[in-house]
Structures are given as C-alpha cells and as structure tokens.
Amino acid sequence: MSRQLFSMALAPLLGLFIFGIGNGFLMSLVTVRLDAAGESATTIGWISAAFHGGLVIGALFSDRILLRIGHIRAYACFGALVAVTVLAQGLWVNAEFWFVMRFLCGWATLGVYLVIESWLLSASDPKVRGRLLALYMIALYGAGVIGQLLLGIADIGDDTAAFMIIAILAALSILPLGLIPRVSPLIEHAEPLSPWRLITVTPTGVVGCFMAGLLISAVYSLLPLYLQRIGLELQDVGRMMAIVILGGMLLQYPIGRWSDRHDRQMVLILTSVTLSALCFGLLLIGDAPLLMAGMLFLIGGSVFVLYPVAISHAADRAPAGALVRMSQGLLLINELGATFSPPLITPVMSRLGNGGLFMAMGGLGVVLAVFLLWRRSQRPAPMPVAPFNSNAPHSVVGAELVVTEALVQGAIEHEHQEDLSQVVPDVDTAHPDPASPMGTGRPA
C-alpha cells in the first residue's frame, strides 16, 4: 500500500476506530441500563429493534445526503446526531423516548459507516482493496472489543457519565476527517437487487444472511441482558462480550479459508450445527466462568462467520455484473433479520427464563441447518469460485469493498458453466477480455 493511499485511508480508519469504541460500548450499555431501570425483556427487545430499524432506513436513504453535501460534512452531521441522541438518553430514561432515540441513532450510525466505507472505496485502487478491507476489519473489531471492556466504567460517577463518554468519542471521531483539507470522490447511487431476484439466484444466501442478522442482533442486544441477569458484575459482562467479539474476529480467517477449500453450503451446515450444540451446551455447564468464556468465544466465532460465508456462497452463484447489487440486497436482508430478532427472542426469554436466549439461538441454528440440508437435496451447492473475504454488515456501499478482482473473475468463469444472467435481466453477462492484462472481463 502506497504512502499516499495510507494517508488517504488513515483519517477514515482512525475515525472508524474512535467511533467504533463508543458504539460497541453503547450497544451493551443500553441493554444493561434498561434492565437496571426495571424494564421487561420484551421492552428491551423492541428498543434494540429500533436501532436496527434505523440502520435499514439509513441504508435506503442516507446515500442521498452524502451525494448532496459530501463526505466530511455528511460525517459531521451524522456524528453529531449520534452524540446528541446518546446524551439525550443519559438525560432521561424512558422506554418510549429511548425507542425514538435508538431509531435516530441507528440511522445516523449507518450514515457514519456509509461515509467511511465510501471514502475507502473511492480512495483505493482495486488491487489494494483486500488489504484495505483487512485494515477496516481490524479497526472495526478491535474497537468493538475495547468498547465492551469499557462497560465497567458505567458504575463510575452518576448515571450520565457513561453516555457522556460515548458522546465524546462520537464527537472526537469527526476530527480526523474534518482536518483533511480535501474531499474524496462522491459515490454513485445504486439500487440493490429485489428480494425476489435474490431468492431466485441464491435462496441459501438469502436465508443465511437473514438468520445471521437474527443471531448477531441477539448477541449484541440480548446477551448482555442474559449475563447481567445471571449475576455477573458490569465489568465481567464487558469482558464476556469482548470475548464473544474476539471470537468472531479470530475465527473469521480459519473458517473462511475452510470454506474456500470445501463446499460453502456444507460449511454453513456444520457451523449451524456447532452453534446449536454450543448454545444448548452452555445451558448445562452451570456456574463455570472459564468454561463459559470458552464457549462464548466459540459461539461468537460461529455467529459472526455465518454472514460472510453466506455472502461468499451467494457470490459463487451471481452473474459478474450483479455482484455489487446482490451484496447490497443481502445486506438489507441481514439488517431486516437484525431488526426482527429482539422482538422475536425476548418473548422466549420471558416465558422460559434467561436461558431462553440460548434456546432460541440454538433453535435458529437447527432451523438454518435443516433448511440448508433441504436445499442441498434439491440442488448441489456451487464450488467456491474466489477466495473468502471477511465482511462486516454495515452499509450498502461497504458491500462493494469485498467485490475483488478475483471474485469478479471467478463469477465470469462460472457464467460459462451456468448462465444466470437471465435471472437478473438488466445485468449483462460478462465475458473474458483477452486484451485485459488482469483478465477481469467486460460486458458482452
């Protein structure tokens, strides 16, 4: 990576890291504060769903703001709105008020990630996007781990201290981008593929991404509630959540490379079965902190890897010209799953007790495995056509970061074996371009 590219990417990556610390802290803080205020699991679930609903709306409309006012001004607006909503939550603990604030915070958070991802996308050459994505993932997951470890300071000072710290971090994240004296190129608006076309091209990808959204949202929104209700102190809740995210980060590469060498559909099946076994097993181990930490580490890896493997499987089936739009559509499917997750799982927790969280997660793993086995009996899964790329779901623009030249070339080669372009009629089938030194092809 050249020095010029590094200097261009440094500001958004630093802003992402600072913002991610506060966001990771806030995701768990909202849950434990509502629980401490005596709110029911169902109420906490709906407030958590409001945040993901805001992410969905942001994914649909925030790009228009970016196109109109540019990256730096858009980031300043979104970052300031996050800070305002967080401070407002610290001033008044009220379920209805927090529902509105979390919705606005979700919309603004999506805007923050949209600016950062589109900045990185437009600033980079396709040849270095893989390395840029690696730095993006390191900053994102590293910030999430640190944010969870900060949960222990929620007991320091008055009830507003923790919210003030998060708002400070949101405001500070504006500085790296605001100090850059130039603006990166603007993005172009792109519509994701419709759900029907996605289901036609890749039913496994659609169901896998939706289930991943359900499970990831349950981890972020409801696992802190479970940990607090079984008697852990806030510091220990933060440590356990950090372990979960660390598992998601460290197991991405080995499971991803495993999916490169084998049928990705089978990898998804085995991962789902493993997740179910871990969730049901966690309910049987009792009060054993070290064993719980180890199992949560593995659960984090199993949950967080479902989305990128499902995306990679879908890419193995997509026409080359539809890769970006397909990724954008699957991202929205994932966010819809995340939105529905807390309202669906919290009634299970209310009826079956705190352990209902892992019963629900284990059940979702079983449902996913059964569906994938049925799909496998109907039609064999395609073999991998390009290397696995870790992918964190955040914005529709970020989907483009993982559409590498190797993935495009693999899709082009796959189209010669099975032409799927008729499934997406407004996307031309790509063919190899003999004159291109990279061989990435051109539309027919």
C-alpha positions as CSV (number, residue, x, y, z in Angstrom):
1,M,0.0,0.0,0.0
2,S,1.5,3.3,-1.1
3,R,2.2,6.1,1.4
4,Q,-0.4,8.3,-0.5
5,L,-3.1,5.7,-0.1
6,F,-2.3,5.1,3.5
7,S,-2.5,8.8,4.2
8,M,-5.8,8.9,2.4
9,A,-7.2,6.0,4.3
10,L,-5.8,6.9,7.7
11,A,-8.4,9.6,8.5
12,P,-11.5,7.4,7.9
13,L,-9.9,4.4,9.6
14,L,-9.0,6.4,12.7
15,G,-12.5,8.0,12.7
16,L,-14.0,4.5,12.4
17,F,-11.8,3.2,15.3
18,I,-12.8,6.1,17.7
19,F,-16.5,5.9,16.7
20,G,-16.5,2.1,17.0
21,I,-15.2,2.1,20.6
22,G,-18.2,4.3,21.6
23,N,-20.7,2.3,19.5
24,G,-19.5,-1.0,21.0
25,F,-19.8,0.4,24.5
26,L,-23.3,1.8,23.8
27,M,-24.7,-1.5,22.4
28,S,-24.3,-3.2,25.7
29,L,-24.8,-0.1,27.9
30,V,-28.4,0.4,26.6
31,T,-29.4,-3.1,27.5
32,V,-27.9,-3.2,31.0
33,R,-29.3,0.3,31.8
34,L,-32.8,-0.6,30.7
35,D,-32.6,-3.8,32.8
36,A,-31.4,-1.8,35.8
37,A,-34.3,0.5,35.3
38,G,-36.7,-2.4,35.6
39,E,-37.8,-2.7,32.0
40,S,-39.0,-6.1,30.8
41,A,-37.1,-8.2,28.3
42,T,-39.8,-7.5,25.7
43,T,-39.4,-3.7,26.1
44,I,-35.6,-4.0,25.8
45,G,-36.1,-6.1,22.7
46,W,-38.2,-3.5,21.0
47,I,-35.8,-0.7,21.8
48,S,-33.0,-2.8,20.4
49,A,-35.0,-3.4,17.3
50,A,-35.5,0.3,16.9
51,F,-31.7,0.7,16.4
52,H,-31.6,-1.9,13.6
53,G,-34.7,-0.4,12.1
54,G,-32.8,2.9,11.8
55,L,-30.0,1.1,10.1
56,V,-32.4,-0.3,7.5
57,I,-33.8,3.2,6.8
58,G,-30.3,4.6,6.7
59,A,-29.2,2.0,4.2
60,L,-32.1,3.1,1.9
61,F,-31.8,6.9,2.1
62,S,-28.5,8.1,3.7
63,D,-26.6,8.0,0.4
64,R,-28.7,10.9,-0.9
65,I,-27.4,13.1,1.9
66,L,-23.8,12.1,1.1
67,L,-24.3,12.8,-2.6
68,R,-25.7,16.2,-1.8
69,I,-23.2,17.6,0.8
70,G,-20.1,15.5,0.5
71,H,-18.2,13.1,2.8
72,I,-16.8,15.5,5.5
73,R,-20.0,17.5,6.1
74,A,-22.1,14.4,6.0
75,Y,-19.9,12.7,8.6
76,A,-20.0,15.7,10.8
77,C,-23.8,15.7,10.7
78,F,-24.2,12.0,11.3
79,G,-21.5,12.0,14.1
80,A,-23.2,15.0,15.8
81,L,-26.6,13.3,15.6
82,V,-25.2,10.2,17.3
83,A,-23.7,12.3,20.1
84,V,-27.0,14.2,20.6
85,T,-29.1,11.0,20.8
86,V,-26.7,9.4,23.2
87,L,-26.6,12.5,25.5
88,A,-30.4,12.6,25.4
89,Q,-30.6,9.0,26.6
90,G,-28.4,9.9,29.5
91,L,-30.7,12.8,30.5
92,W,-34.0,10.8,30.6
93,V,-34.6,7.1,31.0
94,N,-38.0,6.5,29.4
95,A,-38.8,3.5,27.2
96,E,-40.8,5.4,24.5
97,F,-38.2,8.2,24.4
98,W,-35.3,5.7,24.1
99,F,-37.1,3.9,21.3
100,V,-37.1,7.1,19.2
101,M,-33.5,8.0,20.2
102,R,-32.3,4.5,19.3
103,F,-34.0,4.7,15.9
104,L,-32.4,8.0,15.1
105,C,-29.0,6.7,16.4
106,G,-29.3,3.7,14.1
107,W,-30.0,5.9,11.1
108,A,-27.0,8.2,12.0
109,T,-24.7,5.2,12.7
110,L,-25.4,3.8,9.3
111,G,-24.6,7.2,7.8
112,V,-21.2,7.2,9.7
113,Y,-20.3,3.8,8.2
114,L,-21.6,4.8,4.8
115,V,-19.2,7.8,4.7
116,I,-16.2,5.8,5.9
117,E,-16.8,2.9,3.6
118,S,-17.5,5.0,0.5
119,W,-14.4,7.1,1.3
120,L,-12.2,4.0,1.4
121,L,-13.9,2.6,-1.7
122,S,-13.4,5.7,-3.8
123,A,-9.9,6.3,-2.5
124,S,-8.5,2.9,-3.2
125,D,-7.3,1.0,-6.3
126,P,-9.0,-2.4,-6.8
127,K,-5.6,-4.0,-6.4
128,V,-5.2,-3.0,-2.8
129,R,-8.9,-3.2,-1.6
130,G,-8.2,-6.6,0.0
131,R,-5.5,-5.0,2.3
132,L,-7.7,-2.0,2.9
133,L,-10.6,-4.3,3.9
134,A,-8.3,-6.1,6.3
135,L,-7.4,-2.8,8.0
136,Y,-11.1,-1.9,8.1
137,M,-12.0,-5.2,9.8
138,I,-9.1,-4.8,12.3
139,A,-10.3,-1.3,13.2
140,L,-13.9,-2.3,13.4
141,Y,-13.5,-5.5,15.6
142,G,-10.7,-4.0,17.6
143,A,-12.8,-1.0,18.5
144,G,-15.7,-3.4,19.4
145,V,-13.5,-5.3,21.8
146,I,-12.3,-2.2,23.6
147,G,-15.8,-0.8,23.7
148,Q,-17.1,-3.8,25.6
149,L,-14.2,-3.6,28.0
150,L,-15.2,-0.1,28.9
151,L,-18.6,-1.3,30.2
152,G,-17.2,-1.5,33.7
153,I,-16.9,2.3,33.9
154,A,-20.7,2.5,33.7
155,D,-20.7,2.3,37.5
156,I,-18.3,5.3,37.8
157,G,-19.8,8.7,38.6
158,D,-23.5,9.4,38.1
159,D,-25.9,7.8,35.6
160,T,-25.0,10.1,32.8
161,A,-21.2,9.6,32.9
162,A,-21.1,6.7,30.6
163,F,-23.3,8.4,28.0
164,M,-21.1,11.5,28.1
165,I,-18.0,9.4,27.4
166,I,-19.7,7.8,24.3
167,A,-20.9,11.2,23.1
168,I,-17.3,12.5,23.5
169,L,-16.0,9.6,21.4
170,A,-18.6,10.3,18.7
171,A,-17.6,13.9,18.6
172,L,-13.9,13.1,18.6
173,S,-14.3,10.8,15.6
174,I,-15.2,13.8,13.5
175,L,-11.8,15.4,13.9
176,P,-9.7,13.1,11.7
177,L,-12.0,13.5,8.8
178,G,-12.6,17.2,9.4
179,L,-8.8,18.0,9.4
180,I,-8.3,16.6,6.0
181,P,-8.1,19.5,3.5
182,R,-9.7,17.7,0.6
183,V,-12.8,15.6,-0.2
184,S,-12.7,12.2,-1.8
185,P,-14.9,11.5,-4.9
186,L,-18.6,11.1,-4.4
187,I,-20.3,7.7,-4.8
188,E,-23.0,6.8,-7.4
189,H,-26.4,5.7,-6.3
190,A,-27.1,2.0,-6.9
191,E,-30.3,0.1,-6.2
192,P,-29.9,-3.4,-4.6
193,L,-31.5,-6.4,-6.2
194,S,-35.1,-7.1,-5.2
195,P,-35.8,-9.8,-2.6
196,W,-37.5,-12.0,-5.3
197,R,-34.5,-11.9,-7.6
198,L,-32.2,-12.6,-4.7
199,I,-34.3,-15.6,-3.7
200,T,-34.2,-16.8,-7.3
201,V,-30.4,-16.5,-7.6
202,T,-29.4,-17.7,-4.1
203,P,-32.0,-19.0,-1.6
204,T,-29.2,-20.2,0.6
205,G,-27.6,-16.7,0.6
206,V,-30.9,-15.0,1.5
207,V,-31.8,-17.4,4.3
208,G,-28.2,-17.5,5.6
209,C,-28.0,-13.7,5.7
210,F,-31.4,-13.3,7.4
211,M,-30.5,-15.9,10.0
212,A,-27.1,-14.3,10.6
213,G,-28.9,-11.0,11.2
214,L,-31.2,-12.6,13.8
215,L,-28.3,-14.2,15.6
216,I,-25.9,-11.2,15.5
217,S,-28.5,-8.9,16.8
218,A,-29.3,-11.3,19.6
219,V,-25.6,-11.4,20.6
220,Y,-25.3,-7.6,20.7
221,S,-28.7,-6.7,22.2
222,L,-29.7,-9.6,24.5
223,L,-26.5,-11.4,25.5
224,P,-25.6,-8.5,27.9
225,L,-29.0,-8.8,29.4
226,Y,-28.5,-12.6,30.0
227,L,-25.1,-12.1,31.5
228,Q,-26.3,-9.4,33.9
229,R,-29.3,-11.4,35.0
230,I,-27.3,-14.5,35.9
231,G,-25.4,-12.3,38.4
232,L,-22.3,-11.1,36.6
233,E,-20.9,-7.6,37.5
234,L,-20.8,-5.0,34.8
235,Q,-17.0,-5.4,34.4
236,D,-17.5,-9.2,33.9
237,V,-20.3,-8.6,31.4
238,G,-18.0,-6.3,29.4
239,R,-15.2,-8.9,29.5
240,M,-17.5,-11.7,28.3
241,M,-18.9,-9.6,25.5
242,A,-15.3,-8.7,24.5
243,I,-14.5,-12.4,24.3
244,V,-17.5,-13.0,22.1
245,I,-16.4,-10.3,19.6
246,L,-12.8,-11.5,19.8
247,G,-14.0,-15.0,18.9
248,G,-15.9,-13.5,15.9
249,M,-12.7,-11.7,14.8
250,L,-10.2,-14.5,15.3
251,L,-12.3,-17.4,13.8
252,Q,-13.1,-15.4,10.6
253,Y,-10.0,-16.4,8.8
254,P,-9.8,-20.2,9.6
255,I,-13.4,-20.8,8.9
256,G,-13.3,-18.6,5.8
257,R,-10.3,-20.5,4.4
258,W,-12.0,-23.7,5.2
259,S,-15.0,-22.6,3.1
260,D,-12.6,-21.8,0.2
261,R,-11.4,-25.5,0.2
262,H,-14.8,-27.1,0.6
263,D,-18.4,-26.7,-0.2
264,R,-19.6,-23.4,1.5
265,Q,-23.1,-24.8,1.9
266,M,-21.7,-27.7,4.0
267,V,-19.5,-25.2,6.0
268,L,-22.7,-23.3,6.8
269,I,-24.5,-26.5,7.8
270,L,-21.6,-27.6,10.1
271,T,-21.3,-24.1,11.6
272,S,-25.0,-24.0,12.3
273,V,-25.0,-27.4,14.0
274,T,-21.9,-26.4,16.0
275,L,-23.6,-23.2,17.1
276,S,-26.7,-25.1,18.2
277,A,-24.6,-27.6,20.2
278,L,-22.7,-24.8,21.9
279,C,-25.9,-22.9,22.8
280,F,-27.6,-25.9,24.3
281,G,-24.4,-27.0,26.0
282,L,-24.0,-23.6,27.6
283,L,-27.2,-24.1,29.5
284,L,-25.8,-27.3,31.1
285,I,-22.4,-26.1,32.3
286,G,-23.7,-24.1,35.3
287,D,-21.6,-21.5,37.0
288,A,-18.2,-22.1,35.5
289,P,-16.7,-18.8,34.3
290,L,-13.7,-20.2,32.4
291,L,-15.8,-22.8,30.6
292,M,-18.5,-20.2,29.8
293,A,-15.8,-17.8,28.4
294,G,-14.5,-20.6,26.1
295,M,-17.9,-21.5,24.9
296,L,-18.9,-17.8,24.3
297,F,-15.7,-17.4,22.3
298,L,-16.7,-20.3,20.0
299,I,-20.3,-19.0,19.9
300,G,-19.0,-15.6,18.7
301,G,-17.0,-17.2,16.0
302,S,-19.9,-19.4,14.8
303,V,-22.4,-16.5,14.8
304,F,-20.2,-13.8,13.2
305,V,-18.9,-16.1,10.4
306,L,-22.3,-17.0,9.1
307,Y,-22.8,-13.7,7.2
308,P,-19.5,-13.6,5.3
309,V,-19.7,-17.3,4.4
310,A,-23.4,-16.8,3.2
311,I,-22.3,-13.8,1.2
312,S,-19.4,-15.8,-0.4
313,H,-21.8,-18.6,-1.2
314,A,-24.2,-16.2,-2.9
315,A,-21.3,-14.6,-4.9
316,D,-20.5,-18.1,-6.2
317,R,-23.9,-18.1,-7.8
318,A,-24.2,-14.5,-9.0
319,P,-23.6,-13.1,-12.5
320,A,-20.4,-11.0,-12.5
321,G,-22.3,-7.8,-13.3
322,A,-24.7,-8.2,-10.4
323,L,-22.1,-8.8,-7.6
324,V,-22.3,-5.4,-6.0
325,R,-26.1,-5.1,-6.2
326,M,-26.5,-8.6,-4.9
327,S,-24.3,-7.8,-1.9
328,Q,-26.3,-4.7,-1.2
329,G,-29.5,-6.6,-1.3
330,L,-28.3,-9.3,1.0
331,L,-27.0,-6.6,3.4
332,L,-30.6,-5.2,3.7
333,I,-31.9,-8.8,4.2
334,N,-29.3,-9.1,7.0
335,E,-30.4,-5.8,8.7
336,L,-34.1,-6.9,8.4
337,G,-33.2,-10.0,10.3
338,A,-31.4,-7.9,12.9
339,T,-34.5,-5.7,13.3
340,F,-36.9,-8.6,13.9
341,S,-34.5,-10.5,16.2
342,P,-35.1,-8.8,19.7
343,P,-38.9,-8.7,19.4
344,L,-38.9,-12.4,18.4
345,I,-36.5,-13.7,21.0
346,T,-37.4,-11.7,24.1
347,P,-40.8,-13.3,24.4
348,V,-39.0,-16.7,24.6
349,M,-36.8,-15.3,27.4
350,S,-39.9,-14.0,29.2
351,R,-41.6,-17.4,29.0
352,L,-38.6,-19.7,29.5
353,G,-36.4,-17.6,31.6
354,N,-33.0,-16.1,30.8
355,G,-31.8,-19.4,29.3
356,G,-34.5,-18.8,26.6
357,L,-31.9,-16.7,24.8
358,F,-29.6,-19.7,24.1
359,M,-32.6,-22.0,23.5
360,A,-33.8,-19.5,20.8
361,M,-30.3,-19.2,19.3
362,G,-29.8,-22.9,19.3
363,G,-33.2,-23.4,17.7
364,L,-32.3,-20.9,14.9
365,G,-29.2,-22.8,14.3
366,V,-31.2,-26.0,13.9
367,V,-33.7,-24.3,11.5
368,L,-30.9,-23.0,9.4
369,A,-29.2,-26.4,9.2
370,V,-32.4,-28.1,8.3
371,F,-33.1,-25.6,5.5
372,L,-29.6,-25.9,4.1
373,L,-29.8,-29.7,4.1
374,W,-33.1,-29.5,2.2
375,R,-31.6,-27.1,-0.3
376,R,-28.6,-29.4,-0.7
377,S,-31.0,-32.3,-1.5
378,Q,-32.8,-30.1,-4.1
379,R,-29.6,-28.7,-5.8
380,P,-25.9,-29.2,-5.1
381,A,-24.1,-26.1,-4.0
382,P,-21.6,-24.5,-6.4
383,M,-17.9,-24.9,-5.5
384,P,-16.1,-21.8,-4.4
385,V,-15.0,-19.6,-7.3
386,A,-13.0,-17.0,-5.4
387,P,-11.2,-16.6,-2.1
388,F,-13.3,-15.9,1.0
389,N,-13.3,-12.3,2.2
390,S,-14.4,-11.3,5.8
391,N,-17.3,-9.0,5.6
392,A,-19.0,-7.0,8.4
393,P,-22.5,-5.8,7.6
394,H,-22.8,-2.1,7.9
395,S,-23.8,-0.2,4.8
396,V,-24.8,-0.8,1.2
397,V,-21.6,0.9,0.0
398,G,-19.4,-1.4,2.1
399,A,-20.6,-4.3,0.1
400,E,-18.5,-3.1,-2.8
401,L,-15.3,-3.3,-0.7
402,V,-15.4,-7.1,-0.9
403,V,-16.1,-7.4,-4.7
404,T,-12.5,-8.1,-5.5
405,E,-11.0,-8.8,-9.0
406,A,-10.6,-12.4,-8.0
407,L,-14.3,-12.6,-7.2
408,V,-15.3,-11.0,-10.5
409,Q,-13.0,-13.3,-12.4
410,G,-14.5,-16.3,-10.6
411,A,-18.0,-15.2,-11.4
412,I,-17.1,-14.7,-15.1
413,E,-15.7,-18.2,-15.3
414,H,-18.7,-19.6,-13.5
415,E,-21.1,-17.9,-16.0
416,H,-19.6,-20.1,-18.8
417,Q,-20.7,-23.1,-16.9
418,E,-24.1,-21.9,-15.8
419,D,-25.6,-18.7,-17.3
420,L,-27.6,-16.9,-14.6
421,S,-27.9,-13.6,-16.3
422,Q,-31.5,-14.3,-17.3
423,V,-32.4,-14.3,-13.6
424,V,-31.2,-10.7,-13.5
425,P,-32.2,-9.5,-16.9
426,D,-30.9,-5.9,-16.6
427,V,-27.4,-7.2,-15.9
428,D,-25.3,-8.2,-18.9
429,T,-23.4,-11.5,-18.9
430,A,-19.7,-10.8,-18.6
431,H,-17.1,-12.4,-20.8
432,P,-13.3,-12.6,-20.5
433,D,-11.5,-9.7,-22.3
434,P,-8.4,-11.1,-24.0
435,A,-6.9,-7.6,-24.2
436,S,-7.2,-7.0,-20.4
437,P,-3.9,-7.9,-18.6
438,M,-6.0,-8.8,-15.5
439,G,-8.5,-10.8,-17.4
440,T,-11.3,-9.4,-15.5
441,G,-13.6,-9.3,-18.5
442,R,-16.1,-6.9,-20.0
443,P,-19.8,-6.9,-20.5
444,A,-21.0,-8.8,-23.6
